[in-house]
Amino acid sequence: MIPLTIPVIPFGVIYGVIGVEIGLSPLVTFAMSFIIFAGSSQIAFAQLYTAGASPLVMIGSVAAINSRHFLYSAVLAQYLNKLNFYWRVILSYLMTDQAFSVSLSYFKKNKKNTHPHFHMLGSGFTLWFLWQLSTLVGIILGNVVPEELGLTFAIPLTFLSLIISELKKLDHLIIIITSGMASLVAYNFPFKIYIIISALIALCVAYILITKFKKVSQ
Amino acid sequence: MIWLWISIAGLVTFFTRYSMVAFVNPKSLSKTTRKILTYVPSAVFPAIIFPAVFLDKKGFFVSIENPQIWAFVIAVVVGYYFKNIILTIATGLISFWVFSYLFH
């Protein structure tokens, strides 16, 4: 029914396990899935919190990771603008990478449908429910799995998997290496600000690539 | 205090999703801005990946015999070839365990 472009269930399980392994309480780990409901920023938030980052940096990093939602929101706005306040709030809360791609293709294919937002509610809620459920499974597993397995190594692997298909694009590769190198240099800067600094530097490079070298970014 | 920070993080996340849906004119994002936003994952995630693979907790480079470097390289190669998210993570973890055992 829903072509899951990103496998939600294993991700939720990994998040739950990691949350418990790096020292968050089960309740906090679960509440984040409910309140933030954005996998990659939840992992980043948990990691920064247990590393003793300042709250401003934790929240700033979450904002940086989720700034891509501005794009989704702008693209979906033409389909959702006419809905009432409650619909817009609920559908915004449910707007994830997967819900975005599934809903956008549905909206484009079903322009005559007068209630396409019900489809987004359905797919969004399904993903939401699977995310909560798999987080719970992960939390239970995290309490059982021995620490010696080194499952925190799943953190970089998870983020790697999210950009693995971008590696073959030259423009993305340049930005990936820029960000990575910057993070190694800035790692010991105060307040764990390295994620934000590296992202800003990499996005400046992206801006230069877009404006000066249009051929590279096509 | 963690509940406060989580709540704010949740509100910030919600705002990024609600932003353009809330306004009448979503075209306020320029083409360049839209293009830049497509690069966000490639700009943010490496900053989480690189230190976790190449640095120890104190911020020093790990030695070349560290299993996670080799596991990471294998995960990149396998992931690049098969373009599969779960396979990338699984290969990385299993290689990590194998190298940890071998280098032990």
HADDOCK unambig.tbl for C-alpha pairs under 7 A between the chains (distance, minus, plus):
assign (segid A and resid 32 and name CA) (segid B and resid 6 and name CA) 6.69 0.50 0.50
assign (segid A and resid 35 and name CA) (segid B and resid 7 and name CA) 6.70 0.50 0.50
assign (segid A and resid 35 and name CA) (segid B and resid 10 and name CA) 5.25 0.50 0.50
assign (segid A and resid 36 and name CA) (segid B and resid 9 and name CA) 6.47 0.50 0.50
assign (segid A and resid 36 and name CA) (segid B and resid 10 and name CA) 4.08 0.50 0.50
assign (segid A and resid 36 and name CA) (segid B and resid 13 and name CA) 6.39 0.50 0.50
assign (segid A and resid 55 and name CA) (segid B and resid 5 and name CA) 6.45 0.50 0.50
assign (segid A and resid 59 and name CA) (segid B and resid 9 and name CA) 5.34 0.50 0.50
assign (segid A and resid 62 and name CA) (segid B and resid 9 and name CA) 6.54 0.50 0.50
assign (segid A and resid 63 and name CA) (segid B and resid 12 and name CA) 6.35 0.50 0.50
assign (segid A and resid 63 and name CA) (segid B and resid 13 and name CA) 6.55 0.50 0.50
assign (segid A and resid 65 and name CA) (segid B and resid 40 and name CA) 6.93 0.50 0.50
assign (segid A and resid 65 and name CA) (segid B and resid 41 and name CA) 6.95 0.50 0.50
assign (segid A and resid 65 and name CA) (segid B and resid 44 and name CA) 6.38 0.50 0.50
assign (segid A and resid 66 and name CA) (segid B and resid 13 and name CA) 6.22 0.50 0.50
assign (segid A and resid 66 and name CA) (segid B and resid 16 and name CA) 6.59 0.50 0.50
assign (segid A and resid 67 and name CA) (segid B and resid 16 and name CA) 6.11 0.50 0.50
assign (segid A and resid 68 and name CA) (segid B and resid 37 and name CA) 5.35 0.50 0.50
assign (segid A and resid 68 and name CA) (segid B and resid 38 and name CA) 6.74 0.50 0.50
assign (segid A and resid 68 and name CA) (segid B and resid 40 and name CA) 6.06 0.50 0.50
assign (segid A and resid 69 and name CA) (segid B and resid 16 and name CA) 5.45 0.50 0.50
assign (segid A and resid 69 and name CA) (segid B and resid 17 and name CA) 5.23 0.50 0.50
assign (segid A and resid 70 and name CA) (segid B and resid 16 and name CA) 5.40 0.50 0.50
assign (segid A and resid 70 and name CA) (segid B and resid 17 and name CA) 6.22 0.50 0.50
assign (segid A and resid 70 and name CA) (segid B and resid 19 and name CA) 6.55 0.50 0.50
assign (segid A and resid 70 and name CA) (segid B and resid 20 and name CA) 6.75 0.50 0.50
assign (segid A and resid 71 and name CA) (segid B and resid 34 and name CA) 6.10 0.50 0.50
assign (segid A and resid 71 and name CA) (segid B and resid 37 and name CA) 6.45 0.50 0.50
assign (segid A and resid 73 and name CA) (segid B and resid 17 and name CA) 5.57 0.50 0.50
assign (segid A and resid 73 and name CA) (segid B and resid 18 and name CA) 6.53 0.50 0.50
assign (segid A and resid 73 and name CA) (segid B and resid 19 and name CA) 6.54 0.50 0.50
assign (segid A and resid 73 and name CA) (segid B and resid 20 and name CA) 5.10 0.50 0.50
assign (segid A and resid 73 and name CA) (segid B and resid 21 and name CA) 5.75 0.50 0.50
assign (segid A and resid 74 and name CA) (segid B and resid 20 and name CA) 4.90 0.50 0.50
assign (segid A and resid 74 and name CA) (segid B and resid 21 and name CA) 6.72 0.50 0.50
assign (segid A and resid 74 and name CA) (segid B and resid 26 and name CA) 5.07 0.50 0.50
assign (segid A and resid 77 and name CA) (segid B and resid 20 and name CA) 6.01 0.50 0.50
assign (segid A and resid 77 and name CA) (segid B and resid 21 and name CA) 4.53 0.50 0.50
assign (segid A and resid 77 and name CA) (segid B and resid 26 and name CA) 6.31 0.50 0.50
assign (segid A and resid 80 and name CA) (segid B and resid 21 and name CA) 6.41 0.50 0.50
assign (segid A and resid 81 and name CA) (segid B and resid 21 and name CA) 5.77 0.50 0.50
assign (segid A and resid 81 and name CA) (segid B and resid 24 and name CA) 6.71 0.50 0.50
assign (segid A and resid 88 and name CA) (segid B and resid 21 and name CA) 6.81 0.50 0.50
assign (segid A and resid 89 and name CA) (segid B and resid 18 and name CA) 6.85 0.50 0.50
assign (segid A and resid 92 and name CA) (segid B and resid 14 and name CA) 6.88 0.50 0.50
assign (segid A and resid 92 and name CA) (segid B and resid 17 and name CA) 5.20 0.50 0.50
assign (segid A and resid 92 and name CA) (segid B and resid 18 and name CA) 5.06 0.50 0.50
assign (segid A and resid 93 and name CA) (segid B and resid 14 and name CA) 5.86 0.50 0.50
assign (segid A and resid 93 and name CA) (segid B and resid 17 and name CA) 6.82 0.50 0.50
assign (segid A and resid 95 and name CA) (segid B and resid 17 and name CA) 6.41 0.50 0.50
assign (segid A and resid 154 and name CA) (segid B and resid 89 and name CA) 6.77 0.50 0.50
assign (segid A and resid 154 and name CA) (segid B and resid 93 and name CA) 6.74 0.50 0.50
assign (segid A and resid 156 and name CA) (segid B and resid 48 and name CA) 6.56 0.50 0.50
assign (segid A and resid 156 and name CA) (segid B and resid 49 and name CA) 4.38 0.50 0.50
assign (segid A and resid 156 and name CA) (segid B and resid 52 and name CA) 6.06 0.50 0.50
assign (segid A and resid 156 and name CA) (segid B and resid 53 and name CA) 6.90 0.50 0.50
assign (segid A and resid 157 and name CA) (segid B and resid 89 and name CA) 5.24 0.50 0.50
assign (segid A and resid 157 and name CA) (segid B and resid 92 and name CA) 6.56 0.50 0.50
assign (segid A and resid 158 and name CA) (segid B and resid 89 and name CA) 6.01 0.50 0.50
assign (segid A and resid 159 and name CA) (segid B and resid 45 and name CA) 5.79 0.50 0.50
assign (segid A and resid 159 and name CA) (segid B and resid 49 and name CA) 6.51 0.50 0.50
assign (segid A and resid 160 and name CA) (segid B and resid 49 and name CA) 6.72 0.50 0.50
assign (segid A and resid 161 and name CA) (segid B and resid 85 and name CA) 4.83 0.50 0.50
assign (segid A and resid 161 and name CA) (segid B and resid 88 and name CA) 5.73 0.50 0.50
assign (segid A and resid 161 and name CA) (segid B and resid 89 and name CA) 6.52 0.50 0.50
assign (segid A and resid 162 and name CA) (segid B and resid 85 and name CA) 6.72 0.50 0.50
assign (segid A and resid 163 and name CA) (segid B and resid 41 and name CA) 6.83 0.50 0.50
assign (segid A and resid 163 and name CA) (segid B and resid 42 and name CA) 6.32 0.50 0.50
assign (segid A and resid 164 and name CA) (segid B and resid 79 and name CA) 6.20 0.50 0.50
assign (segid A and resid 164 and name CA) (segid B and resid 80 and name CA) 5.96 0.50 0.50
assign (segid A and resid 164 and name CA) (segid B and resid 83 and name CA) 6.54 0.50 0.50
assign (segid A and resid 165 and name CA) (segid B and resid 80 and name CA) 6.57 0.50 0.50
assign (segid A and resid 165 and name CA) (segid B and resid 83 and name CA) 5.71 0.50 0.50
assign (segid A and resid 172 and name CA) (segid B and resid 42 and name CA) 6.24 0.50 0.50
assign (segid A and resid 175 and name CA) (segid B and resid 42 and name CA) 6.30 0.50 0.50
assign (segid A and resid 175 and name CA) (segid B and resid 43 and name CA) 5.93 0.50 0.50
assign (segid A and resid 176 and name CA) (segid B and resid 42 and name CA) 5.18 0.50 0.50
assign (segid A and resid 176 and name CA) (segid B and resid 43 and name CA) 5.85 0.50 0.50
assign (segid A and resid 176 and name CA) (segid B and resid 46 and name CA) 5.84 0.50 0.50
assign (segid A and resid 179 and name CA) (segid B and resid 43 and name CA) 5.62 0.50 0.50
assign (segid A and resid 179 and name CA) (segid B and resid 44 and name CA) 6.94 0.50 0.50
assign (segid A and resid 179 and name CA) (segid B and resid 46 and name CA) 5.75 0.50 0.50
assign (segid A and resid 179 and name CA) (segid B and resid 47 and name CA) 5.63 0.50 0.50
assign (segid A and resid 180 and name CA) (segid B and resid 46 and name CA) 4.73 0.50 0.50
assign (segid A and resid 180 and name CA) (segid B and resid 47 and name CA) 5.01 0.50 0.50
assign (segid A and resid 180 and name CA) (segid B and resid 50 and name CA) 5.36 0.50 0.50
assign (segid A and resid 183 and name CA) (segid B and resid 47 and name CA) 4.93 0.50 0.50
assign (segid A and resid 183 and name CA) (segid B and resid 50 and name CA) 6.98 0.50 0.50
assign (segid A and resid 183 and name CA) (segid B and resid 51 and name CA) 6.71 0.50 0.50
assign (segid A and resid 184 and name CA) (segid B and resid 50 and name CA) 6.76 0.50 0.50
assign (segid A and resid 184 and name CA) (segid B and resid 51 and name CA) 5.84 0.50 0.50
assign (segid A and resid 187 and name CA) (segid B and resid 59 and name CA) 6.59 0.50 0.50
assign (segid A and resid 188 and name CA) (segid B and resid 59 and name CA) 6.37 0.50 0.50
assign (segid A and resid 195 and name CA) (segid B and resid 44 and name CA) 6.66 0.50 0.50
assign (segid A and resid 195 and name CA) (segid B and resid 47 and name CA) 5.23 0.50 0.50
assign (segid A and resid 195 and name CA) (segid B and resid 48 and name CA) 6.64 0.50 0.50
assign (segid A and resid 198 and name CA) (segid B and resid 47 and name CA) 6.11 0.50 0.50
assign (segid A and resid 199 and name CA) (segid B and resid 43 and name CA) 4.92 0.50 0.50
assign (segid A and resid 199 and name CA) (segid B and resid 44 and name CA) 4.83 0.50 0.50
assign (segid A and resid 202 and name CA) (segid B and resid 43 and name CA) 5.21 0.50 0.50
assign (segid A and resid 203 and name CA) (segid B and resid 36 and name CA) 6.90 0.50 0.50
assign (segid A and resid 203 and name CA) (segid B and resid 43 and name CA) 6.16 0.50 0.50
assign (segid A and resid 206 and name CA) (segid B and resid 36 and name CA) 6.39 0.50 0.50
assign (segid A and resid 207 and name CA) (segid B and resid 36 and name CA) 6.47 0.50 0.50
